[in-house]
Amino acid sequence: MHRILGLIAAIVLLVSPLAASVQDAHADLNDVAKALGASTVKSIQYTGNGGVYAVGQSAVPGLPWPEYNVKSHTRSVNYDTASLR
């Protein structure tokens, strides 16, 4: 019985500093978000290019899936209206 209580006490003592560091990390992230103005972000837009592979079967057995080049792709995200464009 004493061994179990000692084990529980050891676990509590080992885990308690982790909880404090998580709270500190949360406060640090809130400070960074405030400094960057993240709470006032209403929308974001990003653009890129690259390639995409058609999922499914290739035209000829044994060949890789066909790749399609994407010359330009733009995505707009509006957080107020929860919409993508």
N, C-alpha and C positions, 0 to 999 in steps of 0.2 A: 504494500500500500504506500509506504514511504517512497519507494522507488518511482511509482507512478506519479505521485505528487511532485517529486523532484524533476521528473521528465517534463511534466506540464509547466512547471515554473521556468525551466530552462527554455522551453519553446516560447513562452510568453516574453521572456527577456530577450530572446534572439529576434523575435518578430517586431517588437515595439519600435526599435529604431527605423525599421523599414516603413512603418506607417508614418512616422514623422518626416522621412525624406520624401514620401509621396506627396504629403501636404505642402512641403517646401517647393517641390517641382511644380505643383499646381499653381502656387502663388507666383512662381517665376514665369510660368507660361502666360498667366494673366497679365503680368507686368509687360512682357514682350508684346502681347497682342494689343495692349493699350498704347504702347509706344509706336507700334506700326499703324495704328488706326484700324485694326482689323474689325472692330465692332461696327464701323461705319461702312463697310464694304457692302454694296448693294448688287453688284454684278461683276462678272469677269469674262474676258474674251481671250482666246488663245488660237494661234494659227500654226499649222505645221504641214509637212509633206512627207512622203515615204511610199510604202507599198503595203498592199493587203493581199492575202491569199484567199481564193475562193474555197470555201469548205465544202467537201463532198468528194465526188470522184473526178479524177483527171480524165481528159479526153481519150487518152491511150493508157491502158494498164501498164503499171510499172513506172510511169513518169510522175514527177512531183505535181502537186496542185498548181494550177495556173496563178501567176502573180499579176496583179493589176497595180500599175503605178498611180499614185495619188499626187497630182501636181500641186494641189493646194487644198487644205481643209481648214475651215474656220468654225469654231464652236463658241457660242455665246450662252452664258448661264446667268439668269436673273434670279436672285435669291428672294426678292420680294414677291414675285409671282410664281415661284417654283417652276420655271420654264426653261427649256433649252431651245436654241435655234441654230 
